[in-house]
Amino acid sequence: MNKIFISLEEAIKKSLELVESSTLIESIPLEKALGRVLSKDIICIKNLPAFNNSAMDGFAIKASDAGKTLTIKKKIFAGDKGEVSPLEKDECYKIMTGAKVPADVDTIIPFELCTNVSETSVTIPNEVKKGNHLRIKGEEQKEGNILINKAETINFSHITLLASQGITIVEVIKKISIAVISTGNELKEPWETSDEEEIYNCNSYGIISLLNQKGFEASYCGVISDNLEESSKCISNLKKYDVVITTGGISMGDADFVSQAFKENGLEVAFHGVNIKPGKPIMMGKMDNTVVISLPGNPLPALINTYLFILPVLSKKQGSKAFYHDTTFSMNTQRFEVKQGKVNIVLGKVENGNFKVTRDNKYGAAMITALYGSNALLVTKEERASLEVGEEAHLIKFDSDLIEKESYIFN
């Protein structure tokens, strides 16, 4: 009797329902906060800007003095403190970018727009727009505003904003712990000698590097042999991790003991097998408080499923509110066929808004270089048999960030 596999939509839903966001927090220095998830809202404690200041090098005037020749009362530089004496009739200030603007002026005129400029006087143009080049205290952010929301992932712009508030310590969600292991007697580590009947273990290195690239840290825990007793014993030591990721050993073969070994350790399976190509033999569930994700043994589907399923799961577990893949679109430039009756995960490359399928969509599950030549995934509907030239192709680009709202569109 053929096994019935769940749909991709159902698998995505179940995988995200499987995890709860971590609530463990820690305080870290600002310089180490890049890529971390905020545990609470950041409130503005210092107005931005902190005082009225000039956006240009120029002359600080009253807009009503447009067209006049004014006497330069004082030069004001960035960093000057204290109040200055008010302007008298037909006077102005010479002012530099970032300098505090006195309260009795309302407009900044750049040097290059003025005429008859000397050390003591300047002629202001006739056409003056009140408020030009004047940055008002608090116009960007006012004290008490929420600057950055809880569960946002800190990027370089957040770091800049935090530094502008004098914040040097940030409260973030503690990093989740991730274990990556491989299975198979045929596997050798890259530093070992491999004969013609053995293969090097590239899955774990590819998965860990992908996770690192996306801001996660994972521990490599070695290779499990194709033996039920040894597999079960090894797995029993993995419950200290928040997430365990395995590759291989979950198909229907006689030596595929991983799923059984997990079940002996209390795994409650959420699903085992998804109607997709490639990557059908994927299993997810929970073993006590540990999320378990078992991937195919072939490198191509293992890495595709890591991108498609694992990144959203880890992002949600890490406490981020952005855990859905973003979808963009390009124009398909080459006709290709797909396997009807399955959701096809198709590799390709996007350049200048055009999508070109990788190797005519003819590559095997063990072909690592198919990934190397691609920068996007295209996901088809089950009823699809081909994609034609000129069709709009909805894609998930490898370099895109996760977003807060689901935007999957199947082709």
C-alpha positions, 0 to 999 in steps of 0.5 A: 500500500502506497504511503500518502504524503501531506501537501507542502502547504500542510507541511509548512503549517505543521512545521511552524505550529510545532515550535514555540518562540524562545523566551530566554533572554540575555543582555549583550554589548551593542557591538555584538547585537547584529543579527540578534532578536530583541526581547522587548521594545526599544523606547526613544529616550533622546529626541532625534534630533536632540535640538534644532539644527542646520542641514546645510552649511549656510546662513540662518535667517528669518524667512521674512528677510528674503531679498535683503542684504544682511549683516552676519552677526555671528558664526555658529559651528557644530558643537557650539553650546549655549545661547546666542544673543538675538538678531537685530534688524537686518542681521543673520547668522553664518552656520555650519551643518549640524550646528544648533540653530538659534530660536529666533530664525526659521530658515537656512539658506545654503551658501551657494544660493546667496550672493555678495557674500563677504566676511561681514554681509550677504545678500539673500535670494528673493525666493525663500521657502520658510523652514528650508534646511532646518531640522526641528528637535524631535521631528524624526523621533520624539521621547517615548516613541517606540524606536524598534519593536520587540521580536525584530532582528537587529540589522545595521540600521538598528545598531545606528539607531541604538547608538544614537540613543546612547544604548550600549547594552541590548536585551535579546533572546538567547541564541537557540542551540542547534545540533546537526548530525548525519547518518550512514556507514558510507560517510567519511569526514572530509579529512579522512581517506575515502575509497570509491565506495565511500562518500564524503559527508558534505551535508552537515557542512553545507547545512551548518554554513547555510545556517551560519549565513542566516545568523544561526549557530549550530554544533556538528555532532558527527555521524550516526552509523546504520545501526538501531541500537547505536542510533537510539543511544546517540539520539538520547544524548541530543535532548539538551538541544532546542533543535536537532537536524539530521540527514539520511536514514528516514526513507523506507530502506532496510538500514534506515533506522533514524525515525525508529531511533527517534521514536524510541526516544519519545519522538511525536511525529508531526509529519513524515513525508511531503508530496514534493520533488525533490525532498519527499522524505522529510520528517518533523516532530518533537522529542520532549522539548526538542524540535526534530527535523530529519532531512533526506540523505542526498545533498540537494534535497537536504539543502533545499529543505533546509532553506524551505522548511528549517530557516522559518522554523528556526526563526520562529523558535529564535523569537523573531516575528519574521518567519515566512519566506518572501516571494518575488517574481521574474519572467521565465525565459526558458520552457521546462517540464516538471513532474505532474502530481507533485509540488516541484521545487525548481532551482534557477537563476534570477538576473535583471528580472528574468528567471532561467531554470538550472540545467533545463530542470534535469539534475539528480538529487546528488548533484551538488553543483546544481545549487552552486549555479542557482540563486532562487527556488521556484515552487510549482502547483501539483497539477503543473506539467511545465512552465512556458516562456514568458510566464511570470515566475514567483520565486524565493531568492536565496538572499532574501530576508524572511518576512512577517506575513505569509506570501507563498505563491505557487506557480 
